[in-house]
């Protein structure tokens, strides 16, 4: 899940929203991520805050969602006005980015700070692309120089609106039904988490621990 945080261009209102269509699209010398936002129309009013803010300020941050933040993440999907902040609704703490002028979620264990590169419009979706220029990692989530998904318990969006996958232990996937407040139902299936442990830690050196 791409939990994208931004400042509005002029009023500098801190915005925060989860995006299921999120992924990394580049590593090595040019680590990049993108998120895709639905547009209700082709005017400026049809843009989501994250897209509008990223294009206006030239940056955004992606905060990784862990199991303990699932309910808070759910609150930040509320349909607020541009003048309102999801940080206040969710009672999350705002922390200023170190490398870009974007807010970040202080409670998040992994944060990617990104410079806005471009927006690709296809149909009613706008894909926002950013280059990762730095970030923040919780030292306790690192084992032998790599992110340890067993400690992080990151969650990802599944096929339906109330289904999320949680990496809780090696070779296990937990399917959880998060409502607000969350009610968790576990069903474990075998799966390899080795690839997720490599993530972007080795792709860029500008991370604070």
Number of C-alpha atoms within 10 A of each C-alpha: 22 24 24 28 29 28 26 22 15 9 9 14 18 24 26 30 25 24 20 16 14 22 15 17 13 16 17 10 8 13 19 23 22 24 25 23 22 18 18 13 11 12 8 11 12 13 18 16 23 27 25 19 25 28 19 14 19 19 26 30 32 32 26 22 26 22 20 15 15 18 16 20 23 18 19 22 15 12 10 13 9 15 11 13 18 24 23 14 13 17 11 19 13 18 12 13 23 16 19 21 18 29 27 32 24 16 18 21 19 24 26 27 29 28 23 25 15 15 17 11 15 10 9 13 17 18 18 23 26 27 23 29 18 22 26 22 17 15 13 12 18 17 12 6 12 15 23 21 24 17 16 24 19 22 23 19 20 13 9 8 11 14 17 21 21 24 25 18 15 15 14 17 20 20 21 22 17 18 14 13 11 15 10 14 11 12 11 15 10 10 11 11 17 12 8 13 16 15 15 21 21 13 16 16 11 15 17 12 13
